[in-house]
Amino acid sequence: MSDVVSKMSILNPEKWIDNHADYLYSFAYNRVNDRETAKDLVQETFLSALKAREGFKGEASEKTWLVSILKRKIIDLYRKNAAYPQQSFEESEQYKVAYSHYFTESEFIKGEWNKPNGPKPWNVSEKNTIEQKEFKHILAQCLSKLPKVWSSVFALKYIEEEESENICKELDITSSNYWVIIHRAKLQMRECLEKNWIKA
């Protein structure tokens, strides 16, 4: 009993808003690109943390513990978004027309590049630009243009850095569907970033 009291004493719920709300909000907003949703996620995080105080082991800082709860909330949101009806990407004629310039006709599904239109180096330093507010804003805007399931898959893979196998389990999608989604999402994100950031 004394151990539980000791661990709980490390937490300071009365100061969570002052000490962590801004960071948690920024963390959430950078992933969901919606102010109200980000606020709701932070509020839900604090409520869940209050209910789970007795489970706090003291192995991480209060901030790290709160962030871990927030991450779970965000992944739950991704899962909810991914529950929308999914189209057959391979058979979507509209999509084929929109992106056919990237591939040879016979290799559209396999993803063989039409060399003149294939990806070219951006000649920018990711390490220096990834933290720029302008880049983050444009990245979020491009992400918001993706279909909800694509956005969820892309965010889990490249923002949350989840393993592919875990993403399939989290979103209840097949491995083959995952690879089609991630490939198409990367294409659309690249095109959007090149139009709105690289060439800006």
VENCOR-V387914 format. One record per residue. N is the residue number from 1. RES is the residue in one small letter. NEAR is the number of other C-alpha atoms within 8 Angstrom. D_CENTER is the distance of its C-alpha to the mean C-alpha in Angstrom with 2 decimals. Layout:
n=[N	N]
res=[RES	RES]
near=[NEAR	NEAR]
d_center=[D_CENTER	D_CENTER]
This chain:
n=[1	2	3	4	5	6	7	8	9	10	11	12	13	14	15	16	17	18	19	20	21	22	23	24	25	26	27	28	29	30	31	32	33	34	35	36	37	38	39	40	41	42	43	44	45	46	47	48	49	50	51	52	53	54	55	56	57	58	59	60	61	62	63	64	65	66	67	68	69	70	71	72	73	74	75	76	77	78	79	80	81	82	83	84	85	86	87	88	89	90	91	92	93	94	95	96	97	98	99	100	101	102	103	104	105	106	107	108	109	110	111	112	113	114	115	116	117	118	119	120	121	122	123	124	125	126	127	128	129	130	131	132	133	134	135	136	137	138	139	140	141	142	143	144	145	146	147	148	149	150	151	152	153	154	155	156	157	158	159	160	161	162	163	164	165	166	167	168	169	170	171	172	173	174	175	176	177	178	179	180	181	182	183	184	185	186	187	188	189	190	191	192	193	194	195	196	197	198	199	200]
res=[m	s	d	v	v	s	k	m	s	i	l	n	p	e	k	w	i	d	n	h	a	d	y	l	y	s	f	a	y	n	r	v	n	d	r	e	t	a	k	d	l	v	q	e	t	f	l	s	a	l	k	a	r	e	g	f	k	g	e	a	s	e	k	t	w	l	v	s	i	l	k	r	k	i	i	d	l	y	r	k	n	a	a	y	p	q	q	s	f	e	e	s	e	q	y	k	v	a	y	s	h	y	f	t	e	s	e	f	i	k	g	e	w	n	k	p	n	g	p	k	p	w	n	v	s	e	k	n	t	i	e	q	k	e	f	k	h	i	l	a	q	c	l	s	k	l	p	k	v	w	s	s	v	f	a	l	k	y	i	e	e	e	e	s	e	n	i	c	k	e	l	d	i	t	s	s	n	y	w	v	i	i	h	r	a	k	l	q	m	r	e	c	l	e	k	n	w	i	k	a]
near=[4	5	6	8	8	8	12	10	7	8	8	7	6	5	7	10	8	7	7	9	10	9	7	11	11	9	8	13	12	9	10	10	10	7	7	6	9	14	9	8	12	13	8	9	12	10	8	9	10	8	7	8	9	8	5	9	6	8	4	7	7	9	7	8	10	11	9	8	11	13	8	8	11	12	10	8	8	12	11	8	10	11	8	8	4	5	5	6	8	6	5	9	6	6	8	9	7	7	8	10	8	10	14	11	6	4	9	11	5	5	7	8	9	10	6	4	9	9	4	4	4	5	4	5	6	6	6	7	9	8	8	8	6	6	11	11	8	11	9	12	9	11	9	10	6	11	7	10	13	12	12	12	13	12	10	12	12	8	8	7	7	9	7	8	7	8	13	12	8	8	10	7	8	7	8	6	8	12	8	10	11	11	8	8	12	9	8	9	10	8	8	9	12	9	9	9	9	8	6	5]
d_center=[39.24	39.64	36.56	34.44	35.99	35.44	31.72	31.30	33.30	30.64	28.32	29.19	27.69	30.02	28.28	24.62	24.22	26.16	24.64	20.93	19.99	19.27	17.04	15.07	14.88	13.68	10.98	9.82	10.61	8.68	5.38	7.44	10.06	12.84	15.47	16.98	13.94	13.05	16.74	16.90	14.20	16.23	19.39	18.37	17.47	20.95	22.65	21.21	22.14	25.62	26.10	24.97	27.03	29.50	26.92	26.03	27.51	27.65	26.22	23.49	23.72	23.27	20.30	18.55	19.43	18.03	14.67	14.62	15.44	12.79	10.06	11.91	11.99	8.29	8.20	11.36	10.04	7.66	10.96	13.01	11.44	11.92	15.46	16.54	19.29	18.32	20.53	22.26	20.55	23.45	26.01	24.55	27.33	25.61	22.70	25.31	27.22	24.31	23.31	26.63	27.51	25.08	26.87	30.41	31.52	32.23	29.04	26.44	24.86	25.24	23.56	26.61	26.34	29.01	29.85	30.69	27.32	25.21	22.72	24.54	23.84	22.34	24.66	22.41	21.47	17.75	18.76	20.49	18.27	14.70	15.76	17.54	16.80	17.68	15.23	12.29	13.71	14.19	10.79	9.46	12.52	12.07	8.64	10.55	13.29	11.76	12.98	10.94	10.82	9.93	6.94	5.87	7.17	5.97	2.19	4.44	6.96	6.66	4.75	5.76	8.48	9.48	12.64	13.10	15.65	13.64	10.95	14.08	15.52	12.75	12.50	16.18	16.23	18.69	18.28	19.88	17.68	14.54	16.16	17.23	13.89	12.17	15.38	15.64	12.12	12.87	16.20	15.24	12.80	15.67	18.20	16.56	16.17	19.72	21.12	19.64	19.31	21.15	24.15	24.10]
